[in-house]
Amino acid sequence: VLTSFMMVLFIGSYHVGAGIFALCAYLIVGIFIPLWNGRRGGNTGMEFRAKFGELNSYVLDSLRGLDETIQYGQGKNRERQMEEKSAELIKKQKKLSRMEGGQRSVTNLVILLASFGMLFFMLYLYGKQSAELDGVVICTIAMMGSFGPVIALSNLSNNLNQTLASGERVLSVLEEKPQVEEIYEGEKNLHELKKEQENTSHKGSAQMLFAGAEASHVTFSYEEEEILRDYSVKIPAGKIVGIHGASGSGKSTLLKLLMRFWDADSGEVSVNGANVRGIPTCSLRDTESYVTQETHLFHDSIANNIAVGKPGASRQEIMEAAKKASVHDFIMSLPKGYDTEVGELGDTLSGGEKQRIGIARAFLHDAPFILMDEPTSNLDSLNEGIILKSLREEADKKTVVLVSHRKSTMNVADVVYEMENGRVS
């Protein structure tokens, strides 16, 4: 901008009309053409970034599912689909390249016309004796040689088409509204309540502190599918409550509502006598330990993966939690013990081993309310028995909701509810 402004003043010093002509040429090349090209190629840039993201996701998905691809002979099929996605991406890239080429052609044409226009304009002024011969030569040469900065600005729009499209994708994620808004103020944290109770009562125990949970006439739909319908269940403190049912009956959904990962469409979900919509999110998560069906392990040591449940936990605390989860002996059999790296996505461990590490996290978290979603689905009967025994021993101090499709898992429960199609019996 500064260079072009100085050139306008320089050329204008020979004649005001020449300066205005130069200014118009700079504005056309540096602003109007890039804006025109940006509007023309904006959608194509967005489509290109979307296809590029799809291809990246597909490649990562193919690598993670390599075992299944090899096992079922899907290698050629995946390769063909990858080539098709690459071809679509190349088409979008070619379209963008054609647009960039078109812009360069238009830009060069405008520069050529502006250069000759300056020459003819100055010759016209020379003929009217409004300009000297040196002014004709200098202004023409200055016009021809001063488009470097505005050409750079014009070419910038070619890259901006993709850059702005990438920014749009990032902003669309950042601006997306969460399904559940976190709460930062409200009732006291349960740890504070526990300290108060211990200071004021000699009877203070976890089951006195924790008053249980309840779902009352809850209805919940995910997109168009109704999962829970007028569902009610009471979870008394200090008990193991089993929820048994087939896959798809809504068992896992109930736990997510208790964790407030989702909010119910109607009805009320309460924990410790308070509606979860009014409990500070941090306090609610401190109250609950949640064991999911699929345990995610970080690319770190086994000790650090267990310590996720309680940052700053001592090695002794980690080991005690691992013993309760029946994974301590396995860990000690490894060359580096608790310092063994689990590998990316936990691929060095079996499904049962990952599941037991997830259970150890829950024990280490030491929350009064434990939610377990199919916690023993990947375990043999021996390890299942050890973990259920640990749960039974913890039941005097904690409240446990045990979700499973296994009848054997329900043997440890004090109360068992049968769930079918979002209803309980």
VENFEN-V615513 format. One line per field, one symbol per residue. ss: DSSP state (H for helix, E for strand, - for the rest). burial: b if it has 24 or more other C-alpha atoms within 12 Angstrom, else e. A space follows every 50 residues. Layout:
ss=???
burial=???
This chain:
ss=-HHHHHHHHHHH---HHHHHHHHHHHHHHHHHHHHHHHHHHHHHHHHHHH HHHHHHHHHHHHHH-HHHHHH---HHHHHHHHHHHHHHHHHHHHHHHHHH HHHHHHHHHHHHHHHHHHHHHHHHHHH-----HHHHHHHHHHHHH--HHH HHHHHHHHHHHHHHHHHHHHHHHH---------------HHHHHHHHHHH -----HHHH---EEEEEEEEEE--EEEEEEEEEEE----EEEEEE----- HHHHHHHH-------EEEEEE--EEHHH--HHHHHHHEEEE--------- EHHHHHHHH-----HHHHHHHHHH---HHHHH----HHH-E--HHH---- HHHHHHHHHHHHHHH---EEEEE-------HHHHHHHHHHHHHH----EE EEEE---HHHHH--EEEEEE--EE-
burial=eeebeebbebbbebbebbbbbbbbbbbbbbbebbbbbbeebbebbbbbbb bbeebeebeeeeeeeeeeeeeeeeeeebeeebeebeeebeebbeebeebb eebbebbbebbeebbbbbbebbbeeeeeeebeeebbbbbbebbbebbeeb bebbbbbbbbbbebbbeeeeeeeeeeeeeeebeeeeeeebbeebeeeeee eeeebbbbbbbbbbbbebbbeeeeeebbbbbbbbbbbbbbbbbbbeeebb bbbbbbbbbbebbbbebbbbbbebbbbbbbbebbbbbbbbbbbbbbbbee bbbbbbbbbbeeeeeebbbbbbbbbbbbebbeeeeeebeebbeeebeebe bbbbbbbbbbbbbbbbbbbbbbbbbbbbbeeebbebbbebbbebbebbbb bbbbbbeebbebbbbbbbbebbbbe
